[in-house]
C-alpha cells in the first residue's frame, strides 16, 4: 500500500541513503589520496610505479589508425600512421611509420606525403616515397603564426586509394634548455639548475621526471615556474629529500621527459614550447642518510585535508 500522508516512502529513503553512502565513500577516497600527495611538495612528487608515471608524461606521439571497409563485401583494410613525437621545432627530423593491414596480403603499395597547415596551406609539397613502411622528413621553418600541421599520406594499391593524416605542432623554440648547470644538496632539497637560453621573454613552466640512471625506474616528478627575461639564465628544479627517501633511491639520476612551456600573454593566441635537451640530463646522487630529515609541511594542504575528512564524515541523517 502507498505510504500514509506525511510518511516518507521507504524505497525513496533507502535510495537517498545509498547515494549519501556512495558520496561519503568517494569523498573518503579523495581525502585519503589528497593527504598522501600532500606529504610531499606539489612540485616534487614521488612516482611509485611506471603506471603512476603516465599522468606526468608530456604529450604522447601522434598516432592515427583508420579502417577502410570495402563496398563489395571483401575484408577491409586498416591503415595506421604514427609519428615519433607531437612537438617539433625547425630543422628537426620527423620520423613517420605506416602500418598497412590488408587481409588479401597485397604487396604493391605506393604512397605520397605532404605537410599542410590546418587551413590547407602547404608547408612541404607532396612527394613520392620509396619505402611505404617508414621514413623521415626534415622540417623547415613554419609559416608565420601557424603552429598546427598535419602529415598527410595518400596511398594507392591496385586501383584503390586511401588517405590518412596525423597532427603535430611545429614552432620556433621560444627558449632552449642546454643541460645541467649544477646540482647540490641544500638542507632537505636536491636543487638542479638547468642552463636555459630564453629567446622570447615571458612566464615559463618547466616539468621533468627524475629517473634512476642505473635501472631506469621513475623516482620523482618535478615542476617549476618563473618569469624569465631574454638571455642566458637557469631554471631550478627542486626534489625534496622526503620524496627521494620515500622511493629509497640515492641515485645517480637522469632527468627525462623535460617540457618547457611559455604561457600565452594577454592578446597572444596560445602557449608556445621551448626546446628540451636532445638527451637525458645526468644528475649526481647523494646517500639518503645525508639528507636533512625535516618533513615537508604545508599548512594550507593540511587544512584542505581536514575539510575533506569532515565532508567524508558528514551525517547521513536527512
C-alpha positions as CSV (number, residue, x, y, z in Angstrom):
1,X,0.0,0.0,0.0
2,X,1.1,3.6,-0.5
3,X,2.7,5.4,2.5
4,X,0.3,7.3,4.7
5,X,0.1,11.0,4.2
6,X,3.2,12.7,5.7
7,X,5.2,9.5,5.9
8,X,8.4,9.1,3.8
9,X,8.4,6.5,1.0
10,X,10.7,3.6,2.3
11,X,12.2,3.0,-1.2
12,X,12.9,6.7,-1.6
13,X,14.6,6.9,1.8
14,X,16.7,3.8,1.0
15,X,17.8,5.3,-2.3
16,X,18.8,8.5,-0.7
17,X,20.8,6.6,2.0
18,X,22.6,4.6,-0.7
19,X,23.5,7.8,-2.6
20,X,24.8,9.5,0.6
21,X,26.8,6.4,1.4
22,X,28.4,6.4,-2.0
23,X,29.2,10.1,-1.8
24,X,30.8,9.5,1.6
25,X,32.9,6.7,0.3
26,X,34.1,8.7,-2.7
27,X,34.9,11.7,-0.5
28,X,36.9,9.5,1.8
29,X,38.9,8.2,-1.1
30,X,39.6,11.7,-2.3
31,X,40.6,12.8,1.2
32,X,43.0,9.8,1.5
33,X,44.6,10.5,-1.9
34,X,45.0,14.2,-1.2
35,X,46.5,13.5,2.2
36,X,49.0,11.1,0.7
37,X,50.0,13.6,-2.0
38,X,50.3,16.5,0.4
39,X,53.1,14.7,2.4
40,X,55.3,16.0,-0.4
41,X,55.6,19.3,-2.2
42,X,53.2,19.5,-5.2
43,X,56.3,20.3,-7.4
44,X,58.2,17.2,-6.1
45,X,56.0,14.2,-6.1
46,X,57.4,10.6,-5.7
47,X,56.5,8.3,-8.5
48,X,55.9,4.8,-7.2
49,X,55.2,2.9,-10.4
50,X,55.5,3.2,-14.1
51,X,51.7,3.2,-14.3
52,X,51.6,6.2,-12.0
53,X,54.2,7.9,-14.3
54,X,51.6,8.1,-17.1
55,X,50.0,11.2,-15.6
56,X,53.3,13.0,-15.6
57,X,54.3,12.3,-19.2
58,X,54.4,15.1,-21.8
59,X,52.3,14.9,-24.9
60,X,52.3,11.4,-26.4
61,X,53.5,10.9,-30.0
62,X,50.8,11.4,-32.6
63,X,49.2,8.2,-33.9
64,X,46.1,7.6,-36.0
65,X,44.5,4.3,-37.1
66,X,41.6,4.0,-39.5
67,X,39.5,1.2,-41.0
68,X,38.7,1.3,-44.7
69,X,35.8,-1.1,-45.4
70,X,35.1,-2.3,-49.0
71,X,31.7,-1.9,-50.5
72,X,31.8,-5.2,-52.3
73,X,31.9,-7.2,-49.0
74,X,35.5,-8.2,-49.2
75,X,37.5,-7.8,-45.9
76,X,38.6,-4.1,-45.5
77,X,42.0,-2.5,-45.0
78,X,43.2,-0.9,-41.8
79,X,45.9,1.8,-42.1
80,X,47.8,3.3,-39.1
81,X,50.1,6.3,-39.2
82,X,52.4,7.3,-36.3
83,X,54.9,10.0,-35.7
84,X,57.8,9.8,-33.2
85,X,56.7,13.0,-31.4
86,X,53.9,15.5,-31.3
87,X,56.0,18.7,-30.7
88,X,58.7,19.6,-33.3
89,X,61.0,22.6,-34.0
90,X,62.5,23.9,-37.2
91,X,65.3,21.6,-38.6
92,X,64.0,18.7,-36.5
93,X,63.7,15.3,-38.3
94,X,60.2,13.9,-38.2
95,X,60.1,10.0,-38.2
96,X,56.9,8.6,-39.6
97,X,55.7,4.9,-39.8
98,X,52.9,3.3,-41.8
99,X,51.2,0.1,-40.9
100,X,49.2,-1.4,-43.8
101,X,47.0,-4.3,-42.8
102,X,45.3,-6.0,-45.7
103,X,43.7,-9.4,-45.3
104,X,44.3,-10.0,-49.1
105,X,48.0,-9.6,-48.5
106,X,48.8,-7.2,-51.3
107,X,52.5,-6.4,-51.8
108,X,52.3,-3.4,-54.1
109,X,51.7,-0.1,-52.4
110,X,52.5,3.5,-53.4
111,X,52.5,6.4,-51.0
112,X,52.8,10.2,-51.4
113,X,53.4,12.5,-48.4
114,X,52.8,16.2,-47.8
115,X,52.7,18.6,-44.8
116,X,49.9,21.1,-44.6
117,X,48.6,23.6,-42.1
118,X,45.0,23.0,-40.9
119,X,44.0,25.8,-43.3
120,X,45.3,23.7,-46.2
121,X,48.4,25.9,-46.8
122,X,51.3,23.7,-48.0
123,X,54.4,23.6,-45.9
124,X,56.1,20.6,-47.6
125,X,54.8,19.8,-51.2
126,X,53.6,16.3,-51.9
127,X,56.4,13.8,-52.7
128,X,56.5,10.1,-53.5
129,X,58.3,7.9,-51.0
130,X,60.3,4.8,-51.9
131,X,59.6,3.0,-48.6
132,X,55.9,2.9,-47.6
133,X,56.7,1.4,-44.2
134,X,58.7,4.3,-42.6
135,X,60.7,7.4,-43.5
136,X,61.9,10.8,-42.3
137,X,61.2,14.4,-43.2
138,X,63.4,17.4,-42.4
139,X,61.1,20.1,-41.1
140,X,61.5,23.7,-42.4
141,X,60.6,27.0,-40.6
142,X,56.8,27.1,-40.0
143,X,54.6,29.6,-41.7
144,X,54.3,32.9,-39.6
145,X,51.8,32.5,-36.8
146,X,51.0,28.8,-37.7
147,X,51.8,26.0,-35.3
148,X,49.3,23.2,-36.0
149,X,50.1,21.0,-39.0
150,X,49.3,17.6,-40.5
151,X,51.4,15.0,-42.2
152,X,49.1,13.8,-45.0
153,X,49.5,10.5,-46.8
154,X,47.9,9.4,-50.0
155,X,48.1,5.7,-50.6
156,X,47.3,3.6,-53.6
157,X,47.2,-0.1,-54.3
158,X,45.7,-1.9,-57.3
159,X,43.4,1.0,-58.2
160,X,42.2,1.5,-54.6
161,X,43.0,4.9,-53.0
162,X,43.3,5.7,-49.3
163,X,44.0,8.9,-47.3
164,X,45.2,9.3,-43.7
165,X,46.8,12.2,-41.7
166,X,48.4,12.7,-38.3
167,X,48.6,16.1,-36.5
168,X,51.7,17.7,-34.9
169,X,52.9,21.0,-33.7
170,X,55.8,23.0,-35.2
171,X,57.0,26.3,-33.8
172,X,60.4,28.1,-33.4
173,X,61.7,27.5,-30.0
174,X,60.9,30.3,-27.6
175,X,63.6,29.0,-25.3
176,X,66.1,26.2,-25.2
177,X,67.4,24.0,-22.3
178,X,71.0,23.2,-22.8
179,X,71.7,20.8,-19.8
180,X,72.6,20.8,-16.2
181,X,74.4,23.8,-14.9
182,X,74.8,22.5,-11.3
183,X,73.2,20.2,-8.7
184,X,73.7,20.2,-5.0
185,X,72.1,19.5,-1.6
186,X,70.6,22.3,0.3
187,X,69.0,21.1,3.6
188,X,66.2,18.8,2.6
189,X,66.5,19.7,-1.1
190,X,68.3,18.4,-4.1
191,X,68.5,21.5,-6.3
192,X,69.1,21.1,-10.1
193,X,69.7,24.2,-12.1
194,X,69.2,23.8,-15.8
195,X,71.0,26.1,-18.2
196,X,68.4,27.9,-20.3
197,X,68.6,30.3,-23.3
198,X,65.5,32.5,-23.5
199,X,64.6,33.9,-26.9
200,X,61.2,35.3,-26.0
201,X,60.7,36.7,-22.5
202,X,57.6,35.5,-20.6
203,X,56.3,33.3,-17.9
204,X,57.6,29.7,-18.2
205,X,56.5,26.4,-16.9
206,X,59.1,23.6,-16.6
207,X,58.4,19.9,-15.8
208,X,60.6,16.8,-15.8
209,X,60.8,13.3,-14.5
210,X,63.8,12.1,-12.4
211,X,64.8,8.5,-13.1
212,X,67.4,6.2,-11.6
213,X,70.3,6.2,-14.1
214,X,71.1,2.6,-13.5
215,X,67.8,0.7,-13.7
216,X,65.6,3.3,-15.4
217,X,62.9,3.3,-12.6
218,X,61.0,6.6,-12.2
219,X,61.8,8.4,-8.9
220,X,60.2,11.9,-8.7
221,X,58.1,14.2,-10.8
222,X,59.4,17.8,-10.7
223,X,57.9,21.1,-11.7
224,X,59.0,24.8,-11.6
225,X,57.7,28.1,-12.9
226,X,59.0,31.6,-13.1
227,X,59.1,34.7,-15.3
228,X,62.2,34.8,-17.5
229,X,63.9,37.7,-19.3
230,X,65.6,37.2,-22.7
231,X,69.1,35.9,-22.5
232,X,71.0,33.1,-20.7
233,X,69.7,32.0,-17.3
234,X,68.8,29.0,-15.2
235,X,65.6,27.3,-14.1
236,X,65.9,25.2,-10.9
237,X,64.0,22.0,-10.2
238,X,63.9,21.0,-6.5
239,X,63.5,17.5,-5.3
240,X,62.6,17.2,-1.6
241,X,64.5,14.6,0.4
242,X,61.3,13.1,1.8
243,X,60.3,12.2,-1.8
244,X,63.7,10.6,-2.5
245,X,63.6,8.7,0.7
246,X,60.0,7.5,0.0
247,X,61.4,6.0,-3.2
248,X,64.5,4.7,-1.4
249,X,66.6,5.9,-4.3
250,X,70.0,7.6,-3.8
251,X,70.8,7.9,-7.5
252,X,72.7,8.6,-9.6
253,X,69.8,10.0,-11.7
254,X,68.8,11.3,-15.1
255,X,66.2,13.9,-16.0
256,X,64.0,13.0,-18.9
257,X,60.6,13.9,-20.3
258,X,61.6,17.6,-20.0
259,X,58.9,20.0,-21.1
260,X,59.2,23.8,-21.2
261,X,56.2,25.9,-22.0
262,X,55.8,29.7,-22.2
263,X,52.4,30.7,-21.2
264,X,50.4,33.0,-23.6
265,X,50.5,36.6,-22.6
266,X,47.5,38.9,-23.0
267,X,46.5,39.1,-26.7
268,X,48.5,36.1,-27.7
269,X,46.6,33.1,-29.1
270,X,48.4,30.1,-27.5
271,X,51.1,28.8,-25.3
272,X,54.4,28.0,-27.1
273,X,57.0,25.3,-26.4
274,X,60.7,25.7,-25.6
275,X,63.2,23.1,-26.8
276,X,64.3,20.4,-24.4
277,X,67.8,18.9,-24.5
278,X,68.4,16.2,-27.0
279,X,69.4,13.6,-24.5
280,X,68.7,12.7,-20.8
281,X,70.4,15.0,-18.4
282,X,72.7,13.3,-15.8
283,X,72.3,14.3,-12.2
284,X,74.6,13.1,-9.3
285,X,73.1,11.2,-6.4
286,X,73.7,11.6,-2.7
287,X,73.4,9.0,0.1
288,X,69.9,9.0,1.6
289,X,71.3,9.3,5.2
290,X,72.9,12.6,4.3
291,X,69.6,14.4,3.8
292,X,68.1,16.7,6.3
293,X,65.1,14.7,7.5
294,X,62.9,17.7,8.0
295,X,59.4,16.6,6.9
296,X,57.5,18.6,4.3
297,X,54.7,20.7,5.9
298,X,52.0,22.6,4.0
299,X,49.5,24.2,6.5
300,X,47.1,25.1,3.7
301,X,47.1,21.5,2.4
302,X,46.6,20.2,6.0
303,X,43.5,22.5,6.3
304,X,42.1,21.2,3.0
305,X,42.7,17.6,4.1
306,X,40.8,18.2,7.3
307,X,38.0,19.8,5.4
308,X,37.7,16.8,3.0
309,X,37.8,14.4,6.0
310,X,34.9,16.4,7.6
311,X,32.9,16.2,4.4
312,X,33.6,12.4,4.2
313,X,32.3,12.0,7.8
314,X,29.1,14.1,7.4
315,X,25.9,12.7,9.0
316,X,23.7,10.6,6.8
317,X,20.6,11.9,8.5
318,X,18.4,13.9,6.1
